[in-house]
C-alpha cells in the first residue's frame, strides 16, 4: 500500500506541474503580425519579418500587434501604434 501511495503522489505532482506549464504558456504567445496601417478604419495585419522587433507606443485607440494562427484568426492583440 505504501508503494502505491508514493506512485500516486508522484503522478499527481507530475500532472499538476504539466497543467501549470500549459497555463503559463498560454499567456506568453508571441506576436507574429503587426498593424501596418494604424490610421485605417480596420487594421492591416502584416507578418513581422524574421529578426525584426515591433515596438508599440502608448496610443490605446490603435491596434499594434497580435498573434495570427494558420487559419487567420487574430488573438492576443496589443494596443498602441506599431513601428519596426
FIKOLZA-1660 file (N, C-alpha, C; in steps of 0.1 Angstrom, whole numbers, plus 5000, padded with zeros to 4 digits):
% residues 84
   i   px   py   pz ch aa at
   1 5008 4988 5000  A  X  N
   1 5000 5000 5000  A  X CA
   1 5009 5013 5000  A  X  C
   2 5020 5012 5007  A  X  N
   2 5029 5024 5008  A  X CA
   2 5034 5027 4994  A  X  C
   3 5038 5017 4987  A  X  N
   3 5044 5019 4973  A  X CA
   3 5033 5026 4964  A  X  C
   4 5021 5021 4965  A  X  N
   4 5010 5026 4957  A  X CA
   4 5008 5041 4960  A  X  C
   5 5009 5045 4973  A  X  N
   5 5006 5059 4977  A  X CA
   5 5017 5068 4972  A  X  C
   6 5030 5063 4972  A  X  N
   6 5041 5071 4967  A  X CA
   6 5039 5073 4952  A  X  C
   7 5036 5063 4944  A  X  N
   7 5034 5064 4930  A  X CA
   7 5022 5073 4927  A  X  C
   8 5011 5073 4934  A  X  N
   8 5000 5082 4932  A  X CA
   8 5004 5096 4934  A  X  C
   9 5012 5099 4945  A  X  N
   9 5016 5113 4947  A  X CA
   9 5026 5118 4936  A  X  C
  10 5034 5109 4931  A  X  N
  10 5043 5113 4920  A  X CA
  10 5035 5116 4908  A  X  C
  11 5025 5108 4904  A  X  N
  11 5017 5110 4892  A  X CA
  11 5009 5123 4894  A  X  C
  12 5003 5125 4906  A  X  N
  12 4996 5138 4909  A  X CA
  12 5004 5150 4907  A  X  C
  13 5016 5150 4912  A  X  N
  13 5026 5161 4911  A  X CA
  13 5030 5163 4897  A  X  C
  14 5032 5153 4889  A  X  N
  14 5035 5154 4875  A  X CA
  14 5024 5160 4867  A  X  C
  15 5012 5156 4869  A  X  N
  15 5000 5162 4862  A  X CA
  15 4998 5176 4866  A  X  C
  16 5000 5180 4879  A  X  N
  16 4998 5193 4883  A  X CA
  16 5009 5202 4877  A  X  C
  17 5021 5198 4877  A  X  N
  17 5032 5206 4871  A  X CA
  17 5030 5208 4856  A  X  C
  18 5025 5198 4849  A  X  N
  18 5022 5199 4835  A  X CA
  18 5011 5208 4832  A  X  C
  19 5000 5208 4840  A  X  N
  19 4989 5218 4839  A  X CA
  19 4994 5232 4841  A  X  C
  20 5002 5234 4851  A  X  N
  20 5007 5248 4854  A  X CA
  20 5016 5253 4842  A  X  C
  21 5024 5244 4836  A  X  N
  21 5032 5248 4825  A  X CA
  21 5024 5252 4813  A  X  C
  22 5013 5244 4810  A  X  N
  22 5004 5248 4799  A  X CA
  22 4997 5261 4802  A  X  C
  23 4993 5264 4814  A  X  N
  23 4986 5276 4818  A  X CA
  23 4996 5288 4816  A  X  C
  24 5008 5286 4820  A  X  N
  24 5018 5297 4818  A  X CA
  24 5021 5300 4804  A  X  C
  25 5021 5289 4796  A  X  N
  25 5025 5291 4782  A  X CA
  25 5014 5298 4774  A  X  C
  26 5001 5296 4778  A  X  N
  26 4990 5303 4770  A  X CA
  26 4991 5318 4772  A  X  C
  27 4996 5323 4782  A  X  N
  27 4997 5338 4784  A  X CA
  27 5010 5344 4778  A  X  C
  28 5018 5336 4771  A  X  N
  28 5031 5340 4766  A  X CA
  28 5032 5338 4751  A  X  C
  29 5021 5341 4744  A  X  N
  29 5021 5339 4729  A  X CA
  29 5028 5351 4723  A  X  C
  30 5037 5349 4715  A  X  N
  30 5045 5360 4709  A  X CA
  30 5037 5365 4697  A  X  C
  31 5037 5378 4695  A  X  N
  31 5031 5384 4683  A  X CA
  31 5038 5380 4671  A  X  C
  32 5031 5377 4660  A  X  N
  32 5037 5374 4647  A  X CA
  32 5032 5383 4636  A  X  C
  33 5023 5392 4639  A  X  N
  33 5018 5401 4629  A  X CA
  33 5017 5415 4635  A  X  C
  34 5018 5426 4627  A  X  N
  34 5017 5439 4632  A  X CA
  34 5007 5447 4623  A  X  C
  35 5001 5458 4628  A  X  N
  35 4992 5466 4621  A  X CA
  35 5000 5476 4613  A  X  C
  36 5001 5474 4599  A  X  N
  36 5009 5482 4591  A  X CA
  36 5002 5495 4587  A  X  C
  37 4989 5496 4589  A  X  N
  37 4981 5508 4586  A  X CA
  37 4973 5513 4599  A  X  C
  38 4980 5518 4608  A  X  N
  38 4973 5522 4621  A  X CA
  38 4963 5533 4619  A  X  C
  39 4963 5541 4609  A  X  N
  39 4953 5551 4607  A  X CA
  39 4941 5547 4599  A  X  C
  40 4941 5535 4594  A  X  N
  40 4930 5530 4586  A  X CA
  40 4918 5526 4596  A  X  C
  41 4906 5525 4590  A  X  N
  41 4894 5521 4598  A  X CA
  41 4896 5507 4604  A  X  C
  42 4902 5498 4597  A  X  N
  42 4905 5484 4602  A  X CA
  42 4919 5481 4600  A  X  C
  43 4925 5473 4609  A  X  N
  43 4939 5470 4608  A  X CA
  43 4943 5461 4596  A  X  C
  44 4955 5464 4591  A  X  N
  44 4961 5455 4580  A  X CA
  44 4972 5447 4587  A  X  C
  45 4969 5434 4589  A  X  N
  45 4979 5426 4597  A  X CA
  45 4990 5421 4587  A  X  C
  46 5002 5425 4590  A  X  N
  46 5014 5421 4582  A  X CA
  46 5023 5413 4590  A  X  C
  47 5028 5402 4584  A  X  N
  47 5038 5394 4592  A  X CA
  47 5050 5402 4596  A  X  C
  48 5055 5399 4608  A  X  N
  48 5067 5405 4613  A  X CA
  48 5079 5398 4607  A  X  C
  49 5088 5406 4600  A  X  N
  49 5099 5399 4594  A  X CA
  49 5108 5392 4604  A  X  C
  50 5115 5382 4600  A  X  N
  50 5124 5374 4609  A  X CA
  50 5135 5383 4614  A  X  C
  51 5137 5383 4626  A  X  N
  51 5148 5391 4633  A  X CA
  51 5143 5405 4636  A  X  C
  52 5132 5410 4632  A  X  N
  52 5127 5423 4635  A  X CA
  52 5119 5423 4648  A  X  C
  53 5118 5435 4654  A  X  N
  53 5110 5437 4666  A  X CA
  53 5101 5448 4663  A  X  C
  54 5089 5447 4669  A  X  N
  54 5079 5457 4668  A  X CA
  54 5078 5464 4681  A  X  C
  55 5078 5477 4681  A  X  N
  55 5075 5484 4694  A  X CA
  55 5062 5491 4692  A  X  C
  56 5055 5492 4703  A  X  N
  56 5042 5498 4704  A  X CA
  56 5042 5510 4713  A  X  C
  57 5037 5522 4708  A  X  N
  57 5037 5533 4717  A  X CA
  57 5024 5532 4726  A  X  C
  58 5021 5543 4733  A  X  N
  58 5010 5542 4743  A  X CA
  58 4997 5547 4737  A  X  C
  59 4995 5547 4724  A  X  N
  59 4982 5551 4718  A  X CA
  59 4972 5539 4720  A  X  C
  60 4963 5540 4730  A  X  N
  60 4954 5529 4733  A  X CA
  60 4942 5528 4723  A  X  C
  61 4941 5537 4713  A  X  N
  61 4930 5537 4704  A  X CA
  61 4933 5528 4691  A  X  C
  62 4946 5525 4690  A  X  N
  62 4950 5517 4678  A  X CA
  62 4954 5503 4682  A  X  C
  63 4954 5494 4672  A  X  N
  63 4959 5480 4675  A  X CA
  63 4973 5480 4669  A  X  C
  64 4982 5474 4677  A  X  N
  64 4996 5474 4673  A  X CA
  64 5001 5461 4667  A  X  C
  65 5000 5450 4675  A  X  N
  65 5005 5437 4671  A  X CA
  65 4996 5427 4677  A  X  C
  66 4997 5414 4672  A  X  N
  66 4988 5404 4676  A  X CA
  66 4994 5390 4672  A  X  C
  67 4988 5379 4676  A  X  N
  67 4991 5366 4671  A  X CA
  67 4981 5362 4661  A  X  C
  68 4985 5357 4649  A  X  N
  68 4976 5352 4639  A  X CA
  68 4979 5337 4637  A  X  C
  69 4969 5329 4638  A  X  N
  69 4971 5314 4636  A  X CA
  69 4971 5311 4622  A  X  C
  70 4972 5298 4619  A  X  N
  70 4972 5293 4605  A  X CA
  70 4959 5296 4597  A  X  C
  71 4948 5297 4605  A  X  N
  71 4935 5299 4598  A  X CA
  71 4932 5314 4597  A  X  C
  72 4941 5323 4601  A  X  N
  72 4939 5337 4600  A  X CA
  72 4932 5344 4612  A  X  C
  73 4929 5336 4623  A  X  N
  73 4923 5341 4635  A  X CA
  73 4933 5350 4643  A  X  C
  74 4929 5361 4647  A  X  N
  74 4937 5370 4655  A  X CA
  74 4934 5369 4670  A  X  C
  75 4944 5368 4678  A  X  N
  75 4943 5368 4692  A  X CA
  75 4954 5375 4699  A  X  C
  76 4953 5377 4712  A  X  N
  76 4963 5384 4720  A  X CA
  76 4967 5398 4714  A  X  C
  77 4957 5406 4710  A  X  N
  77 4961 5419 4704  A  X CA
  77 4968 5429 4715  A  X  C
  78 4977 5436 4710  A  X  N
  78 4984 5446 4718  A  X CA
  78 4981 5460 4713  A  X  C
  79 4977 5469 4722  A  X  N
  79 4973 5483 4717  A  X CA
  79 4985 5492 4716  A  X  C
  80 4984 5501 4707  A  X  N
  80 4995 5511 4705  A  X CA
  80 4997 5513 4690  A  X  C
  81 5006 5522 4687  A  X  N
  81 5009 5525 4673  A  X CA
  81 5022 5517 4670  A  X  C
  82 5022 5509 4660  A  X  N
  82 5034 5500 4657  A  X CA
  82 5045 5507 4649  A  X  C
  83 5057 5504 4653  A  X  N
  83 5069 5508 4645  A  X CA
  83 5079 5497 4645  A  X  C
  84 5085 5494 4634  A  X  N
  84 5096 5484 4633  A  X CA
  84 5109 5489 4636  A  X  C
% end
